[in-house]
Amino acid sequence: FKQKTAYEISLGLVGSEMCIRDRNNEMTKISKTNSIEQVQKHLTSECFNKLFIGGQFVDPIDGQKMPTHYPATGEVFHELPKGNANDIGSAIRAAEAAWSDGAWANMPASARGDLVARMAQGIEENIEVLAAIEAADVGKPFRQAAMVLGGAASEGKYWASLGAVLDAEQDKPVNSGGGMGGLPPAEWDVVYRRDPIGIVGLISAWNYPLNVAFRKVAPALVAGNCAILKPSEIAGLSCMFLGKLAQDVGIPKGVFSVVTGDRETGAALVASPSVSMVSFTGSSLTGSKIMEASAPKLSQVALELGGKSAMVIFEDTDIERAVEATIKGCLTNGGQICTAHTRLIVQEGIKDELLTKLKKVLEKIPYCMDPITERERGDRAWETGVTDVIQPVVSASQHEKILGFLNEAEAASIEIYTGGGVPDLADVKKSGGYFIQPTILTNVPRNSDAWQKEIFGPVLSVRSFSSEAEAITEANSTAFGLASTVMSSDPAKAMRVANRIRAGAVFATSTGEGLLAEHPAVSRGGFGCSGVGRELGIGGLHEYTELKSVNFSGFSISEAKENSKHG
């Protein structure tokens, strides 16, 4: 199984420069002046220019397009199809036909998993191309994009392997669940089954476009649903490749569609009476609107929402490791990650020393001027020893939003310890890109927006504490609860505090190792305004199923299965 774009390409490294091999097997250097042009060649493929509906690539009904910009320069580099409610209607009708047919839902989950595994393999075999596209679309360094996309492929294979697990769960006898007197009567033959939900709407985020999308698509398909993916309108080009993969591996027509568009397109998907579940990753505000739209039809939601994660550092922590962990926590993906640790809660005894060291490191980190060609530097959060670069934020609107937060903080007399705005033009070579200085705000009031709201950029807000009880109070002082970290050389203390923090994923560590790490088998999700439901692990697959019991009496399930073999 080998994917090809509109032209056969391969990316490689010649010396220290990124190169592309064209159809004539000639190498062309991708420099700062032609990197966008080379990415645009990838985007001539049909899958990046049309919607994928009913197993076919089609133009939007109204023929509209929408631009996407290179965050490092602000220039438009591609126009993608802009679907609307009419196109969502077409995708829903195709899904309804596939659902009514029943062949997909009735297929063994392991067989569905085999197809999803082939999609994952397709991602793996095209990482170089997809990483270049994500570097251009999101503004993240190529090195980081390639590494993270490898994780998407591995995660997809994990989801695929759970197909056999789901098959094994079918017709599982009911047990007591560990309770006293919990077994049903002996004359009953009661089993559990997990059925697919039906037609599900999947709305993915822009910060890790294909990873977030495939984290929804893979379990939804393995579970037997018909799925409609609506990628983020801010950055979602790589997600469109999933339509190509679905077509190539033989996903039945109508079972999976990809409709790009704006917020109104997503709203049409959520509002459809035929959509029985919506899985969304994004802001808490949009998540609450999805819940509101889903309430009249009582459809299910799975929401992975915003965060304002706490980095709690006790004074018995090694100071150099504390610096390293804090930078990992707040600068990963330019601070554009829902689990970003953007609240530093540091014990008073080491506050000044830690902030001094942080400032010194942050002010030396260079800016990533051409993410597409950035193969050597990336993101220390994911690769130990890799030199950081400050990537641009994803869009002009996000740039403006972050600067608005910083202006409000300054107006409120919050101390800007370092950063606080846009870098000097000389530092970013007058690129026109959406760059923000890494910023530390100190002595931030607990009731301020800088402490309470998700900024989604390279901004760290700082408060201090003197006791364990104060540390816990500060960590739990927002409405969010997605992730947090506790650093201490005292294992018992780290555990005590971690167990008291209200967050779906808490890291207790003396070294900072494993910070932000995810594994496909470890479920995660949010408390409070950070979400509803869980992703990853067997629980993440179960989110896309309905649990039902079947009670056989007068005959056993084994008799029913035996008779089924004979017609």
N, C-alpha and C positions, 0 to 999 in steps of 0.2 A: 504494500500500500504506500504509494508515493504521490504526494500532491504536487501539482504544477500550477504556476500562475499563468497569465496570458502569454508570457514568454518564459523560457526555462532560465532560472537564475540560480546563482549560489553566491554567498558572501564569504569573504575570507580576509585574512590579515596579511599584508605585505609590508615587511618591516614593522613600523609602528602605525601605519595608516590603514584605514578601512577601505576595502575595495569591493567592487561588484564585477562579476563575470557575466558578460552578455551572451546572446545566442551564438555569437561567432567566437566564443571562448576567449575574448579579449578582455583584459583587466582595465577597469577605469577607477582611478582614485576618487573616493568620495571626500571632497574637501569642504571647507566652510562655504565655498561659493556654489558647489553643485550638489550638496547633500540633499537638499529638498527636491531638486530635479530628479535625483535617482529614486527617492521614495515615491515620487509621483509616477514613476514607471511601474512600480508595484501596483499602484492604484488604478491602472487601466483595466485590471481584471474585472469581469462582469460582477463578481460578488461584492465589489466595493462601490458599485454604481447603480445597483437595483435592489429592490426589496425581494425577499425570499418568501413566497407565499404558495402554499399548495404544491410544494416540491419543485417550483419553477422560479426563475428570476424574472421579475416583472417591474415595469416602470410604475411610479406612483400614479394613481388614477388622475390626479390633478396636475401631474407633471412638474411639481415643485421641487426645488433643491434648497439646501442650506449649506453655508460655508463652515469650514473648520480652519483654525489658525495655528501657526507654529508659535508656541509660547515664547521661544527664544528671540523671535524677531517681530511677532505680531502680524506677519504676513499670511494671507489666505493661501493655502496650498492644495485644497481639494474642496469640491462640492459634492455632498452626498444626497441621496434621495430623501425628500421630506414627505413621509407618509402622513396621513391624517385619519380622521374617524372613518372615512370610507374604506381606506386600506385596512384598518383594524377590522372593519366589518368583513372584508374579504378573507382575512386570516381566520376570523372566528368561524365563518361558514365552512372553510376548509377543515378546521379542527373539528367542527360538529360532525362533518361527514366521516372523518377518520374515527371519531369516538363512537359514532353510531355503528360503524362497521364492526368494531370490537376486536379486530384481529390483533391490533397492537396491545391493547389492555390484556388480552387473553394469552399473549405470548409469554412463555416462561421469562421471569425477570433476568435469569442468567443469559438468555438469548438477547434480550434488550441490552444487557450489560456488554455483551460482545461487540455490539455496534457502537456503543458509547466508548469502549476501549479503543476502537479503530479511530474514532474522532480524536481521542486523546493522543493517539500516535500521530495523527495528522498535525496536531499542534506541535508536537515534539520535532517533527521533521521539517517544520517551517518556522522554527523559532527565530532564525536570523532575519527573515522577512518581516515577521510579525513584530519583532523587537524594534526594527527600524521604523515601522509604522507607529508603534506606541510612543517611541521617542519623539517623533514629529507631532503626534496628536496630543500627548500629555505634557511633554517637555522633560521627561525623566531621562537620565543618562542611559544610553544604549546598553551598557553593561548591566545595569540594574534591571532594565526591562527584560533582557534575555534571561537573566537568572530567575526572575519571578515567573516568567512564562513557562520555564521548565517546571516550576512548582505546579502550575495549572495543569500541565500534562500529567504529572505524577498523581495529582489529586483526582483527575478524571479517571485514571486507571483504578484508583482506590474505589471510587463510586461504582465503577463497572464491576469490580470484584464483589461488591455487596449484593449484586443481583442474585448470586447463588445463596447468600445468607437470607435474602428475602424469600426465596423459594422455600428454604428450609423452615421458615417461620409459618408458612401457610398450613392450616389445619393442625395447629399446635394445641394439644389438650389444655384446657383451663386448669390451673392449679390454684392453691389457696392464697398465693401471694405471700405466704409466710404467716398469715393470720390464723387464729384459732377458729375451728369450725367453719372454715371458708370454702370447703369443697362442695360442688353441686351434688344433688342426689345421685346415687349409684346408677339408677336406671337412665339417667341422662347421658348423652354422649356429646359433650359441648367442646367446640374448638374455636380458636381465634383465627381470623384471616385479616390480612392487610390488603385493602383494595386501593387502586389509584383514585384520586379525587375527581378527576375529569379534565376540564380545560383550565389550565393555569396560566396566569399572566406573570411574566418575569420582567422586572424593571431593574436594570443594573446601573452601577455607578461609573463615574468617569476616572477615578483615581487609579484603579487597577482594572481597566475595562474588560479584557478577556477573562482574567482570573475571576472577577466577581460574577460575570455572566455565566461562565462554565460551571461555577460552584452552584448555580441554580439549575442550569440546563441539564447537567449530567444526572443529578438525583431525581429531577422531575421525570426524565425519560426512563431511567432505570425502574422507577416506581410504576410506570405504565400510563402516565398522563400524556395528554396532548398539550404542547407548550407553545406560547407566543412570546418571543423575546423582544422587548423594546429597550435598546441601549440608550445610554445617556446622550442627550443632544450636544453636550459640551465636548465629550471625547468618547467615541464609541466605534471608531473605524475597525479596529481589530475584531470586534464582536461580529461584524458582518461576515467574516471568514467562516464562522460556524455554520452558516447556511450552505456554503460550498462543501464543507465536510459532511454535513448531514446528507446532502445530495449524493456525494461520492460513495458513502458507506451504505446507502440504501435505506435510510430512514423513510418509512412510508409517507406518501403524499398527505399533507395536512397535519401530520403528527407534530411537526416543528416548523415554525415560521419566524422570520426576523423582519420587524418593521421599524425602521428608523424614523424619527420625527421629533417634534418638540413636546412641551409639557401637555399640550392639548391632546396630542396623540396618546400619551400615557394615560391621561384622564379618561379617554374613550375606552381604553382597554380595561381600566379598573371598573368603569361604570357598567360594562356589558353584563346583562343578566346571565349570559352563558358562561361567564368566567366564575368558576367556583372557588378559586383561591388566587391571591396575589402575593408574590414574594418580591420585596422591595429592599434595596440598599440605598441609603441616602440620608437626607436631613430629617431630624425629628419633626420639623414642621410639616414637611411633605408626607411623612409617615402618618401623622395624625389626620391629615386630609384623606389619605387612602383608607384609614379605619372608618372615617366618617362616611365616605362613599360606599364602603362595603357593608355598613351597618343595615341599611334597609333590606338587603337581600341575604343578610346573615352569612355572608361568605367568609371563608377563612383568610387570615393574613399571616405572613411571616415577615417581620420587619427587623432589619439590621440597621440601626440608626446611629445618631451622633454620639460623640463621647467628649469627655473633658477629663481624661485620665490623670490620676495623681501619681507622682514619683515621690514616695516618702523615704527620706534618707536620714538615718540615725547617725549620731556623731561617732559611733564605733565603726563606721564603714571606712574602708580604705579610700582616701580622698581622690586618688587618681582613677580608681574604678568608679567612683561616684561621678566624676566628670565625664568619663567615657559613657556610662549608662545614661546620664542626663541628655547628652548630645544624641545618642541613639534614639532615645525616647521622643525628643521634640523635633528632630530634623529628618526623620525617616520620610522619604518621598516628599521632601520639602515641607513637612508638617501636614501634608494632605493625606492623612490616613485616620480612620475613625478611632483607632486605638492610640493615637499620638498622646504621649505623656506631656501635656502642655501646662500642667500645674506642678510646680516644684514645691514640695513641703519639706523643709530642711530643718534639722535641729539647730537651735541657736548657736551652739558651741562651734559649729563648722560653717555657718552660713557665709561669713565674710570671705573666708579662704576659698570656699567652693565657688562663689560668684566671681571672685577675682580670676581664678583659673578658667572658668567657663568663658568669661569675657575675652581673655587672651586667646583661647582656642578659636572661638567663633569669629573673631575679627580677622583671623588669618585664613579662613576657608575660602577658596576661590569660587567664583561663579561659573556655572556650566554654560558656556557661550554657544555651544552647538551640540545639544544632546544626541543627535543622530550619530555623530562621530566619536562620542565619548566612550571608548572601550576600555580604558585603563582605570579611570576613577569612577566611583559609584556611590555606594551607601554603606557605611560601616555597620548599620543595623543588621544587614543580611550577610555580610562577608567580613570576617575578622581581618583587620590589617589593611583593608581597602581605604584609600584616601577619599575623604568626602569632597563633594562639590555642592554648591548651593544651586539647585535647579530653579528655573522660573516657575511661578504658579501658573495654573493651567489656562487662565483666560483673563481678558480685560475686566470682566465683571467681578471675578474673584479678587483680582488685584485691587480694584476699587473698594471692595468690601473690606479687605484686610486693612487698607490704609484708613478706612472709616473708623474701624476699631481703634487703631493707633492714635488717630486724631482725637477721638473721644477720650481715650486714656490720658493724653496730654492735657486736654481741656479740664479733666477732673483732677489734675495735679498729681497723677500717678507717676512715680519716678521711672524714667526710661534709662535703664542702666547701660544699655548698648543698643545700637540699631535704632529702630523707631520710624523708618521710612524707606524710601527708595535709595539704592546705592548711588554713589557719584557716577556720572556718565562715563568718566574715564575707566572706572572699574568694570563696566559692562560694555565698553567700546561703542557707546551710543547705538546700541543694537535695536532699541525699540521694544525689547522684550519685557515680559511681565515679572520683573525681579523685585524682591523685597529683602531688606537687610534682616539677617537673623537678629531677633530682638529679645531682650530680657526686660520685663517689667517687675519692679520690686515693691515690696510692702503694699501689695494690691489689696484693696478692700474686698472683703468677702462678698459684699452685695453688688459689686461692680460687674459690668458686662465682661470685662477682661477675665474675671474669675468664673463667671457663671455661664457664658455662652461659648459655643464652639466657633473658633476663629478660622480654623482650617488653613493654617499657614505657619511659617517659622517663628512663632511668637510664644515665649515662655513666661508664665506668670508665677510669681514667687511669694510665698508666705513662710513663716517660721513657726516652730513649736518648741515647747520645753519638756513635755511629758508624753507618755504613750497615749493617754486619754486625749490630749490635745491633738496629737497626730491623727488619731482616728476621727475625731470631730472634723478636722480640716479635710481629710480625705473624703468624707461623706457629706460635704457641705454644698454639693450641687445636685441638680435633679437627674444628672446622668449617672450611669453605672455600667460602663462597657468593660473597662480594664483598669488596672492599677498595679503598681510595683512597690514592694517594701524592701529596702536595703538595710541590712544589719549583719554584723559578724556574730550576733547572738541568735542561734537557730530558734530557740524557744520564743524569744521576743518577736522575731520575724513572723513566726507562725501565729502567735496571738493576735498580732495586728492584722495580718492577712485575713484571718478568719472573721475579723470584725468589719472589714471593708465591704461595702455593698457594691459589688461589681461582678460581672459574669466571668471574668478571667483575671486572676490575681497572680502575680509573680512574686515569690518570696526568695530572696537571693542575697548572698554576701558578695558576689562578684559582678552581677549584671549580665551574666551569660544567660542566653535563652530569652532575653527581653524581646517581646513582641513575637516570639516564635509561635508558629502554628503547626499542627500535625493533623492530617486528614482524619485520624481516629479520635481526636480530642474535640468534643462538642464545645461550642462557644456561643455566646449571645449576651444580651444586655439586661440589666436591671433598670427599673424606672423608665426615664425618657430615652434610654438607649436601645429599646427594642422589645419585640414580642417573638417568642419562639427561639429555636436553636439551630445553628448551622454545624456542619461537619459531624463525623461519627455516625453511628447507626441512628442516633436521634435525629440527625440532619436528614437522613433518608426518610425516616418515619414522618417528618413534617409534610411530606408529599403523599401521604397515604391516609386512608380512613381505617380505623380499627373496628371490626365487627365480630360478633359471636354468631355461630351457627349451632343450633341445638337439634341433634338427631334423636328421635324417639320412635320406637316400633321397629327400627332397624338401625344398624350402626353405620358410622362413616366408612368403615372398611367395606361393608356390604355395598354401600353406594358407589364407592370407587371401583369395586370389582365389577359391578353391573355396568358401569360406564364403559369398561373396556370392551363390552360385547354389544355396544350399540345403543 
